[in-house]
Amino acid sequence: MDELQAALTECAEDVERMMDLLLPQPDGPEARLYEAMRHSSFAGGKRLRPFLVMQSSRLFGVDRRCAARVAAAVEFMHTYSLIHDDLPAMDDADMRRGRPSCHKQFDEATAILAGDALQALAFEVLAVPETHSDPGVRVELVRELARASGGRGMCGGQMIDLLAESIQMDIGAITRLQRLKTGEMFAFSAVAGAVLGKGSYRSYMALHNYAQEFGLAFQIVDDLLDAEGDPKWVGKPTGRDAEAGKATFVSILGAERARAQAGILIEQAIRALDVFDAKADLLREAARFVVARTK
């Protein structure tokens, strides 16, 4: 676990340096927009999605700077989703990662624009030659991220999540919701290395399957933290799902069964990496870390 923590720290530092380069602080009236973008982008966090990008790229010998650009794009897209998720029209959250959410620090209109601009920036980063010399690879990255973040991915899952407060949902529906809302972005992050390194279909699918189980386990732990966690440690308000009457893995399965299911999913994720050698050990450790986290 010490090796994993060191790797997570190194990845976060590398990716944040790249984010800093890609997200300047210009003068002029638009400076407030960039200030809001940076407020949310540099609010800390585990940077797990960038970590999956960096580690999957390592399996295929991808240039670290190219991988860091894709990792930064993923984090920009993820940050956009968090900014919009916190808005009064969505989850109406005042805190994120232990600091005021974007709309509380600035205002709603600025937060909407900051999210929009971060989403656009993510695609801009993927589309330029500095990310990969092969335009076919760049197009594939853009296509994959668009699918993972759009109606068949994160946004579609968020729509179902909003409906979950007013309709009956069983475990199958909750699983589909979270595979779209959370799993697809984790899947993009994991397969990005195979796309950048032009890996085989078998290796691509191994990483995809790993990330799908990883993402679902991550969400189950998130539900457990919302039900049982201390807001001071979690970095955001807890108990909101129960207050809203929203169906979650915990409300349907109970805490113990949900925790056991997360463990099963992580073991399945680890087995999906059997096609890789010891170079994938940090991905295996990251999966174990997901079920042990407390924030």
N, C-alpha and C positions, 0 to 999 in steps of 0.2 A: 504493500500500500504506500510506503514511502516513495517508491519509484514512480507510482502513479501520481502522487501529489506533486512530485517534482516535475513530471511531464505536463500535468495540468497547468502548473504555474508558468512553466516555460512557454507553453502554447498560448496562454492568456497574454503574456508579455509580448510575444511575437505578433499576435493578431492585433493587439491594441496599438502597437507601433504602426502596423499597416493601416488600421482604421484612422489613426491620427493623421497619416499622410493623405489618405483618401477623403478625409472630412475636414477641410480647412476652416479657418476662422476669418472670413472676409470682412472688409469694412463695408459701410453702406447700410441702407435701410434693411436689407435682407439679413444682416448680421444676427438679428433676433431669432430668425428661423434656424440658423446654424447653431446658435447657442442652445436652443431647445433640442435640436438633433443630438448635440454633444452631451447635453444633460442626461439624456436617457441612454445614449450609446456607451457612455463611460461611467455607468452607475454600478459597475462590478458585475457579479453573477458568476456562475460556474464555467461559462463558455464551453459547455459540453458539445454543442453542435460544431463550433470551430474545431474542437478537439477531434471529433470524428472525421472531419475533413482532413486535418493534418495527419492523423494516424492512418487513415485509409490511403492517403497519397504516398505515405512512406512505404506501404506495401509494394508500390509500383515504381519506386524510385523517382517520383515527381519532384521537380525543382521546388525547394521549400518556399521560395518567394512567390511562385505561381500558386502553390497551395494556400499560402497565407492570404493572397488576394481573394480566392474563392471563400476561404473561411471568414474573411471580413465581410464579404457580400452576404453570406448566410447570417452573420450577426446583425447586419443592417436590416435584413428582412425580418429577423426575429424581433428586433427592437421596435420596428414599425408595428408589428402585431401586438406587442405589449402596450405601446402608447395608445393604440386604438382600443384595445381590450379594457383599459382602465377608464375610458371616457364615460361620462354619466349615462350616455345612451346604451352602453354595454354593461360592464361590471360595476361602474361607478366607484372605483377604488382610489383612495387618497394617497396611498403609499405603494411604492414599488422598490424592492431591493433595499429597504430601510431608509428611503428618502422620498420626498414628495413626488408623486407621479407627475408626468409632464403637464397635464392640464391644470394641476394645482400649483405648480411652480410658475407657470406662464398663464395660459388661458386656453379655453377649448379650441378656438379657431387656430391658434398657433400650434397646439398639439396635433390637430388634424393635419395641418400642413407639414409638420415635422415628420409624421408617419408617412405621408404621401411621398415626401422628398427622399426619405430613407429607402422606401421601396424602389423608387426610380433609380437611386444611386446603386442599389444592389445589382440591377440589370446592366447599368452602365459599366460597372466594374467587370462583370463577366464578359461583356461584349468587345472589349478592346484587346489588341494583340499582346499587350503586356501580360495578360492572364494566360494565354496560350497562343503559340504561333500558328496552329491549325484552325482556320475559321470553322471547320466542321465541328471541332471539339467545343468551340465557343458557342456555336448555335445549339449544340446538344445541352450544354450547361444552362443556357437561357431557357430552353424548352423544358428541361427537367425542373428547374426552379419555379417556372411559371405554373406548371402542373401541380407541384407540391404545395404551392402557396395559394392557389386559386380555388375555384368552385369545387374541384374534385380533390381538394386537399384542405389546407388550413382554414380558408374562408368558409368552405362548405361545412366543415366540422364546427366552426364557430356559430354558423346559422342554426345547426341542430342543437348546439349547446344553449342558445337563446330560447329555443322551443322547449328545451328540457324542463324549464320551470313551469310549463303549463300543460304538458302532455305526459301520459304514462309511458315509461321507457323500461324495457327489460334489459337483461345483461347483454343480449346480442346487440341491441340498439346503442347501449353505452359503449360497447367495444367498437362498433363502427364509428361512432362519434369521435372517439379518442384516436382511432387509427387515422382518421382524416385530420383532426385538429392538431394532434401532436406527432403522430407516427410518420406522416409523410415528409415533414421537414427534417426529422431525424434520418429518414431513409435517404433523402437527397444528400444530406451531409455525409453519410457513410459511403454512398456510391460515387460521390464526386471524385474520389481518388481513382476509382476504376475508369471513370470518364476521362479524367486528365491523363492517366497513364495508358489509356487504350487497352484496358484489361479484357480478359475473356468474358463471355456471357456467364460462364459458371462462377467466376469470381465476383462479377457484378451482382448476381442473384444471391450469392452467399452474404455479401455485405447488406443487400437490401433486406433479406430475411432476418439477419442479425438486428438491424436497426428497427424493424417493425416490432419485434418482441421487446427490444430495449425501450422503445418509445412507449409501449403500452405499460410496461413495468414502471417506467418513470412516472406516468400519469397516475397509476395506482398509488404510488408513494406520495405524489402530490395530494391526492384525495385524503390519504391518511394524515398528512401534515395539516391539511385544512381542518380535519376533524379533531386531531389530537395535539397539534403543534402549538408552540408558544410564539405569538406574533413577533416577539423581540428576536427570536432565532430565525424564524421563517422569513422575516423582512417585509411582510405584508399582512393585512388583517386575515384572521382565520375564522372558521365557523360560518363563512358566508354561504356555502352551499346548503347547509342545513337550514339557515335562516330563510333562504329563498325556496326551500322545499324541492331542491333540485336532486334528481336521481344521480347517484355516483356509484362507483365500485363499492365504496364503503357502505353506503346506505342500502344497497341491494345484498351484498355478500356478508356484511359485518366486518369489523376490523381484522379479526384473526384470519378469516378465510381470504380476505383481500390481500393481506400480507403474505399468506401462503401462495396465492396465485401469482403475486409478483415474483416470488422466488422461483416458481416453475417457469415463468416466462424468461427469466434471466438465464436459467440453465438451458433453455431452448436457444436463446440468443448465442450463448457460448458454443453450443454444439454446431450452430450454423457456420462457425469459423473453422471447422475441422479441415477445410480445404487449404487453409493457410498454415504456415509453420510458426515458429516461436516469434516471428516478427509481429504477429497479431496479439501477443500476450497482453499488451497494454489495453487493447480493445476489450479483451476478456476481463481484465481488472476493472475497467471502466464500468462494465456491466454489473459486476459485483458491488461496485461503489454506489450505483444507483439505488439499490435496495437498502443500503446501510445509511444513506444520507439523512440528516436531521434538519435540512433547510434547503 
